[in-house]
Amino acid sequence: MKADIHPDYHDVVFHDVTSDFKFLTRSTMGSKETIKWEDGNDYPLLKVEISSASHPFYTGKHKVIDTSGRIDKFQKRYARCFSGGNRLTGTTALARSFSRARVSGVIVR
C-alpha cells in the first residue's frame, strides 16, 4: 500500500438529532465539534437527521420529518385544489370519469 494517499480514517460519534441517538464508529469525515464519549475520550461529533434509530423502515413507525417546510409549500401551492367548494370526492368523481369515458368511446373495464 502506498503511503500518504489514503484519507485519515478515525473514530467519530454520529448523533441522530431527531431521536437523540448516538453511536461511535469510524469514518473519514471530520468535525470541529467534539463530544466526550462513555470511555472518557473526546471524539469528533457529526450530526445527522436520520439514522437507523429514527428511519421508519427500521423502527416500524411512521414519523413525519419536515426539515425544510416541504409540507407547507405543498399545501400552499395546491390549496385551491383542496378547497371544499370545487373538489370532487368519492363516487361523484368516479361516476363523472366513467361517463366521460363512455361518451368518448373508450371502453373501461
mmCIF file of the C-alpha atoms, coordinates in Angstrom:
data_MODEL
# 
_entry.id   MODEL 
# 
loop_
_atom_site.group_PDB 
_atom_site.id 
_atom_site.type_symbol 
_atom_site.label_atom_id 
_atom_site.label_alt_id 
_atom_site.label_comp_id 
_atom_site.label_asym_id 
_atom_site.label_entity_id 
_atom_site.label_seq_id 
_atom_site.pdbx_PDB_ins_code 
_atom_site.Cartn_x 
_atom_site.Cartn_y 
_atom_site.Cartn_z 
_atom_site.occupancy 
_atom_site.B_iso_or_equiv 
_atom_site.pdbx_formal_charge 
_atom_site.auth_seq_id 
_atom_site.auth_comp_id 
_atom_site.auth_asym_id 
_atom_site.auth_atom_id 
_atom_site.pdbx_PDB_model_num 
ATOM 1   C CA . MET A 1 1   ? 0.000   0.000  0.000   1.00 0.00 ? 1   MET A CA 1 
ATOM 2   C CA . LYS A 1 2   ? 1.367   3.428  -0.912  1.00 0.00 ? 2   LYS A CA 1 
ATOM 3   C CA . ALA A 1 3   ? 1.963   5.838  1.945   1.00 0.00 ? 3   ALA A CA 1 
ATOM 4   C CA . ASP A 1 4   ? 0.092   9.173  2.279   1.00 0.00 ? 4   ASP A CA 1 
ATOM 5   C CA . ILE A 1 5   ? -2.526  8.551  -0.413  1.00 0.00 ? 5   ILE A CA 1 
ATOM 6   C CA . HIS A 1 6   ? -5.364  7.355  1.821   1.00 0.00 ? 6   HIS A CA 1 
ATOM 7   C CA . PRO A 1 7   ? -7.642  9.650  3.861   1.00 0.00 ? 7   PRO A CA 1 
ATOM 8   C CA . ASP A 1 8   ? -7.411  9.726  7.647   1.00 0.00 ? 8   ASP A CA 1 
ATOM 9   C CA . TYR A 1 9   ? -9.759  7.041  8.998   1.00 0.00 ? 9   TYR A CA 1 
ATOM 10  C CA . HIS A 1 10  ? -10.535 7.742  12.649  1.00 0.00 ? 10  HIS A CA 1 
ATOM 11  C CA . ASP A 1 11  ? -13.155 7.273  15.377  1.00 0.00 ? 11  ASP A CA 1 
ATOM 12  C CA . VAL A 1 12  ? -16.150 9.654  15.287  1.00 0.00 ? 12  VAL A CA 1 
ATOM 13  C CA . VAL A 1 13  ? -19.509 9.912  17.055  1.00 0.00 ? 13  VAL A CA 1 
ATOM 14  C CA . PHE A 1 14  ? -22.671 10.257 14.965  1.00 0.00 ? 14  PHE A CA 1 
ATOM 15  C CA . HIS A 1 15  ? -25.615 11.952 16.691  1.00 0.00 ? 15  HIS A CA 1 
ATOM 16  C CA . ASP A 1 16  ? -29.141 11.489 15.319  1.00 0.00 ? 16  ASP A CA 1 
ATOM 17  C CA . VAL A 1 17  ? -30.783 14.779 16.315  1.00 0.00 ? 17  VAL A CA 1 
ATOM 18  C CA . THR A 1 18  ? -34.373 13.566 15.754  1.00 0.00 ? 18  THR A CA 1 
ATOM 19  C CA . SER A 1 19  ? -34.157 10.640 18.167  1.00 0.00 ? 19  SER A CA 1 
ATOM 20  C CA . ASP A 1 20  ? -31.194 11.762 20.329  1.00 0.00 ? 20  ASP A CA 1 
ATOM 21  C CA . PHE A 1 21  ? -29.334 8.540  19.487  1.00 0.00 ? 21  PHE A CA 1 
ATOM 22  C CA . LYS A 1 22  ? -25.512 8.500  19.439  1.00 0.00 ? 22  LYS A CA 1 
ATOM 23  C CA . PHE A 1 23  ? -23.109 5.842  18.238  1.00 0.00 ? 23  PHE A CA 1 
ATOM 24  C CA . LEU A 1 24  ? -19.346 5.541  17.927  1.00 0.00 ? 24  LEU A CA 1 
ATOM 25  C CA . THR A 1 25  ? -17.889 4.308  14.646  1.00 0.00 ? 25  THR A CA 1 
ATOM 26  C CA . ARG A 1 26  ? -15.048 5.023  12.265  1.00 0.00 ? 26  ARG A CA 1 
ATOM 27  C CA . SER A 1 27  ? -15.178 7.476  9.363   1.00 0.00 ? 27  SER A CA 1 
ATOM 28  C CA . THR A 1 28  ? -13.067 9.738  7.178   1.00 0.00 ? 28  THR A CA 1 
ATOM 29  C CA . MET A 1 29  ? -15.375 12.674 7.947   1.00 0.00 ? 29  MET A CA 1 
ATOM 30  C CA . GLY A 1 30  ? -14.293 15.235 10.482  1.00 0.00 ? 30  GLY A CA 1 
ATOM 31  C CA . SER A 1 31  ? -15.870 17.959 12.562  1.00 0.00 ? 31  SER A CA 1 
ATOM 32  C CA . LYS A 1 32  ? -14.805 20.872 14.731  1.00 0.00 ? 32  LYS A CA 1 
ATOM 33  C CA . GLU A 1 33  ? -17.366 19.863 17.364  1.00 0.00 ? 33  GLU A CA 1 
ATOM 34  C CA . THR A 1 34  ? -16.279 17.226 19.854  1.00 0.00 ? 34  THR A CA 1 
ATOM 35  C CA . ILE A 1 35  ? -18.049 15.149 22.470  1.00 0.00 ? 35  ILE A CA 1 
ATOM 36  C CA . LYS A 1 36  ? -16.812 13.236 25.481  1.00 0.00 ? 36  LYS A CA 1 
ATOM 37  C CA . TRP A 1 37  ? -17.795 9.577  24.965  1.00 0.00 ? 37  TRP A CA 1 
ATOM 38  C CA . GLU A 1 38  ? -18.553 6.924  27.598  1.00 0.00 ? 38  GLU A CA 1 
ATOM 39  C CA . ASP A 1 39  ? -14.936 5.740  27.629  1.00 0.00 ? 39  ASP A CA 1 
ATOM 40  C CA . GLY A 1 40  ? -13.722 9.220  28.656  1.00 0.00 ? 40  GLY A CA 1 
ATOM 41  C CA . ASN A 1 41  ? -12.126 10.142 25.304  1.00 0.00 ? 41  ASN A CA 1 
ATOM 42  C CA . ASP A 1 42  ? -13.063 13.113 23.120  1.00 0.00 ? 42  ASP A CA 1 
ATOM 43  C CA . TYR A 1 43  ? -14.247 12.319 19.578  1.00 0.00 ? 43  TYR A CA 1 
ATOM 44  C CA . PRO A 1 44  ? -15.430 14.494 16.665  1.00 0.00 ? 44  PRO A CA 1 
ATOM 45  C CA . LEU A 1 45  ? -19.232 14.862 16.634  1.00 0.00 ? 45  LEU A CA 1 
ATOM 46  C CA . LEU A 1 46  ? -21.188 14.583 13.371  1.00 0.00 ? 46  LEU A CA 1 
ATOM 47  C CA . LYS A 1 47  ? -24.922 15.434 13.486  1.00 0.00 ? 47  LYS A CA 1 
ATOM 48  C CA . VAL A 1 48  ? -27.335 13.604 11.173  1.00 0.00 ? 48  VAL A CA 1 
ATOM 49  C CA . GLU A 1 49  ? -31.103 13.938 10.716  1.00 0.00 ? 49  GLU A CA 1 
ATOM 50  C CA . ILE A 1 50  ? -31.925 10.283 10.059  1.00 0.00 ? 50  ILE A CA 1 
ATOM 51  C CA . SER A 1 51  ? -30.292 7.078  11.283  1.00 0.00 ? 51  SER A CA 1 
ATOM 52  C CA . SER A 1 52  ? -31.474 3.541  11.988  1.00 0.00 ? 52  SER A CA 1 
ATOM 53  C CA . ALA A 1 53  ? -32.963 4.824  15.266  1.00 0.00 ? 53  ALA A CA 1 
ATOM 54  C CA . SER A 1 54  ? -35.364 7.203  13.501  1.00 0.00 ? 54  SER A CA 1 
ATOM 55  C CA . HIS A 1 55  ? -35.866 5.759  9.991   1.00 0.00 ? 55  HIS A CA 1 
ATOM 56  C CA . PRO A 1 56  ? -39.365 4.269  9.523   1.00 0.00 ? 56  PRO A CA 1 
ATOM 57  C CA . PHE A 1 57  ? -38.012 1.168  7.768   1.00 0.00 ? 57  PHE A CA 1 
ATOM 58  C CA . TYR A 1 58  ? -36.005 0.159  10.826  1.00 0.00 ? 58  TYR A CA 1 
ATOM 59  C CA . THR A 1 59  ? -38.359 1.390  13.549  1.00 0.00 ? 59  THR A CA 1 
ATOM 60  C CA . GLY A 1 60  ? -41.669 0.291  12.029  1.00 0.00 ? 60  GLY A CA 1 
ATOM 61  C CA . LYS A 1 61  ? -43.137 3.677  12.956  1.00 0.00 ? 61  LYS A CA 1 
ATOM 62  C CA . HIS A 1 62  ? -44.001 6.456  10.563  1.00 0.00 ? 62  HIS A CA 1 
ATOM 63  C CA . LYS A 1 63  ? -42.685 9.853  11.605  1.00 0.00 ? 63  LYS A CA 1 
ATOM 64  C CA . VAL A 1 64  ? -43.155 12.970 9.527   1.00 0.00 ? 64  VAL A CA 1 
ATOM 65  C CA . ILE A 1 65  ? -39.848 14.799 9.480   1.00 0.00 ? 65  ILE A CA 1 
ATOM 66  C CA . ASP A 1 66  ? -40.270 18.083 7.655   1.00 0.00 ? 66  ASP A CA 1 
ATOM 67  C CA . THR A 1 67  ? -36.959 19.876 7.967   1.00 0.00 ? 67  THR A CA 1 
ATOM 68  C CA . SER A 1 68  ? -37.326 22.312 5.095   1.00 0.00 ? 68  SER A CA 1 
ATOM 69  C CA . GLY A 1 69  ? -41.057 23.109 5.152   1.00 0.00 ? 69  GLY A CA 1 
ATOM 70  C CA . ARG A 1 70  ? -41.926 20.862 2.201   1.00 0.00 ? 70  ARG A CA 1 
ATOM 71  C CA . ILE A 1 71  ? -45.393 20.060 3.540   1.00 0.00 ? 71  ILE A CA 1 
ATOM 72  C CA . ASP A 1 72  ? -46.256 23.745 3.991   1.00 0.00 ? 72  ASP A CA 1 
ATOM 73  C CA . LYS A 1 73  ? -45.032 24.556 0.473   1.00 0.00 ? 73  LYS A CA 1 
ATOM 74  C CA . PHE A 1 74  ? -47.162 21.750 -0.969  1.00 0.00 ? 74  PHE A CA 1 
ATOM 75  C CA . GLN A 1 75  ? -50.270 22.873 0.921   1.00 0.00 ? 75  GLN A CA 1 
ATOM 76  C CA . LYS A 1 76  ? -49.807 26.500 -0.203  1.00 0.00 ? 76  LYS A CA 1 
ATOM 77  C CA . ARG A 1 77  ? -49.276 25.511 -3.812  1.00 0.00 ? 77  ARG A CA 1 
ATOM 78  C CA . TYR A 1 78  ? -52.306 23.221 -4.019  1.00 0.00 ? 78  TYR A CA 1 
ATOM 79  C CA . ALA A 1 79  ? -54.654 24.973 -1.573  1.00 0.00 ? 79  ALA A CA 1 
ATOM 80  C CA . ARG A 1 80  ? -57.215 25.786 -4.266  1.00 0.00 ? 80  ARG A CA 1 
ATOM 81  C CA . CYS A 1 81  ? -57.385 22.125 -5.328  1.00 0.00 ? 81  CYS A CA 1 
ATOM 82  C CA . PHE A 1 82  ? -58.319 21.090 -1.809  1.00 0.00 ? 82  PHE A CA 1 
ATOM 83  C CA . SER A 1 83  ? -60.857 23.818 -1.094  1.00 0.00 ? 83  SER A CA 1 
ATOM 84  C CA . GLY A 1 84  ? -64.279 22.415 -0.202  1.00 0.00 ? 84  GLY A CA 1 
ATOM 85  C CA . GLY A 1 85  ? -66.372 24.136 -2.884  1.00 0.00 ? 85  GLY A CA 1 
ATOM 86  C CA . ASN A 1 86  ? -64.947 22.796 -6.125  1.00 0.00 ? 86  ASN A CA 1 
ATOM 87  C CA . ARG A 1 87  ? -63.464 19.457 -5.127  1.00 0.00 ? 87  ARG A CA 1 
ATOM 88  C CA . LEU A 1 88  ? -64.988 16.224 -6.382  1.00 0.00 ? 88  LEU A CA 1 
ATOM 89  C CA . THR A 1 89  ? -64.794 13.340 -3.980  1.00 0.00 ? 89  THR A CA 1 
ATOM 90  C CA . GLY A 1 90  ? -65.510 9.648  -3.890  1.00 0.00 ? 90  GLY A CA 1 
ATOM 91  C CA . THR A 1 91  ? -68.202 8.199  -6.116  1.00 0.00 ? 91  THR A CA 1 
ATOM 92  C CA . THR A 1 92  ? -69.116 11.523 -7.764  1.00 0.00 ? 92  THR A CA 1 
ATOM 93  C CA . ALA A 1 93  ? -65.650 11.874 -9.310  1.00 0.00 ? 93  ALA A CA 1 
ATOM 94  C CA . LEU A 1 94  ? -65.619 8.208  -10.304 1.00 0.00 ? 94  LEU A CA 1 
ATOM 95  C CA . ALA A 1 95  ? -69.057 8.438  -11.941 1.00 0.00 ? 95  ALA A CA 1 
ATOM 96  C CA . ARG A 1 96  ? -68.081 11.518 -13.929 1.00 0.00 ? 96  ARG A CA 1 
ATOM 97  C CA . SER A 1 97  ? -64.867 9.908  -15.162 1.00 0.00 ? 97  SER A CA 1 
ATOM 98  C CA . PHE A 1 98  ? -66.805 6.816  -16.337 1.00 0.00 ? 98  PHE A CA 1 
ATOM 99  C CA . SER A 1 99  ? -69.440 8.921  -18.113 1.00 0.00 ? 99  SER A CA 1 
ATOM 100 C CA . ARG A 1 100 ? -66.690 10.847 -19.958 1.00 0.00 ? 100 ARG A CA 1 
ATOM 101 C CA . ALA A 1 101 ? -65.066 7.567  -20.980 1.00 0.00 ? 101 ALA A CA 1 
ATOM 102 C CA . ARG A 1 102 ? -68.354 6.205  -22.378 1.00 0.00 ? 102 ARG A CA 1 
ATOM 103 C CA . VAL A 1 103 ? -69.026 9.400  -24.336 1.00 0.00 ? 103 VAL A CA 1 
ATOM 104 C CA . SER A 1 104 ? -65.543 9.392  -25.899 1.00 0.00 ? 104 SER A CA 1 
ATOM 105 C CA . GLY A 1 105 ? -65.922 5.747  -26.982 1.00 0.00 ? 105 GLY A CA 1 
ATOM 106 C CA . VAL A 1 106 ? -63.252 4.325  -24.679 1.00 0.00 ? 106 VAL A CA 1 
ATOM 107 C CA . ILE A 1 107 ? -64.128 1.012  -23.095 1.00 0.00 ? 107 ILE A CA 1 
ATOM 108 C CA . VAL A 1 108 ? -63.313 0.971  -19.382 1.00 0.00 ? 108 VAL A CA 1 
ATOM 109 C CA . ARG A 1 109 ? -63.120 -2.388 -17.632 1.00 0.00 ? 109 ARG A CA 1 
# 
